[in-house]
Amino acid sequence: MGHTITAASARLVDIAVETERTDAVQSFVKQETIFVDVTTSDGLHGRGYSYTIGTGGRAVLSMLRDHLIPLLIGEEADRIEAVWHRLFASTRATTTGAITSLALAAVDTALWDVACQRAALPLWRLAGGFRRDVPLYDTEGGWLHLSTEALVEGALASQRTGLNGVKVKVGKPRGSEDLERLQAVRDAVGDDFDIMVDANQSMTSAEAIRRAHLWKDLDLGWIEEPLPADDIEGHARLTRSTSTPIAVGESMYSIAQFREYLDRGAASIVQVDVARVGGITPWLKVAHMAEAYNVSVCPHFLMEIHVSLVAAVPNGRYVEHIPQLRAITRTEMSIEDGRALAPESIGLGIDWDDDAIDDRVVE
Ligand code: MG
């Protein structure tokens, strides 16, 4: 008989953005962070979390408080698959979907935190332990509202700190304007540095094919979310038309969506986000499935937890550098020679500052 969950709670915490962040379709208003805390019958305490970038946080909190948290009490904490599937099934009318997946992620990551503590292991080891240090690229200097000069400065600063690449937002009205900005960055950083671009689902398939062709001499690392996430056929057509890898995944909320993309050759890189896909349990399934297709994993955002997951799996290629938890943590993610180091501390490896979290509780 395993140890049961004796207490569980959820709360919503707002964190201001550290810098203005804009892309082709939206701006990052604030991080609504949804925490779940669980206690077990043998006295362990786990904390998981999930997030939005400014809308829907209360809906996730309600899903947890009204439906999922009460179901947790009495469950065996180490039967994570059983708990995940029971909770998923209990929300029939809102699955598969963002609110349920985000809520499940907060529960699932809390249970993994407990599992790490019971095993006395850091997450990256318990989840697979492939290698501790992983390459890092910077997104923080590539926002769409920045001038070309600022983009170039940001890329050079990232390069000086030893990071392996940068991501630049695209989606200016004309592809030639994007090209000018990207060419300036490429000229500044030279050939031995990755440049990725991100269109945040803003294009049609035809326009994306046109722009990929226009940018073909830039040797881009990938083109991210060129099309709406539900246009799988458009992604498949685009992927066949260009030598530049097509990266997708931050707007997908189930393992089956990834299977469909991979099966149809519509994704060259998967960017599975541990919160949006429903937690560590489904995240690992997507990563392993991608490995079977010989596809790399470069997860979206949440570097503080993704560093451990990328380190856990053999096809983890990149962590995205966007610090967003500094206000509510006591120590930052370690970076050495441009590579992120998965924390060796037991648990998820995030050094929460309880007082700072308490100060920011919305409800
Ligand atoms: Mg993106």
Boltz pocket constraint, residues with backbone or C-beta under 6 A from the ligand:
constraints:
  - pocket:
      binder: B
      contacts: [[A, 198], [A, 200], [A, 224], [A, 225], [A, 250], [A, 300]]
      max_distance: 6.0
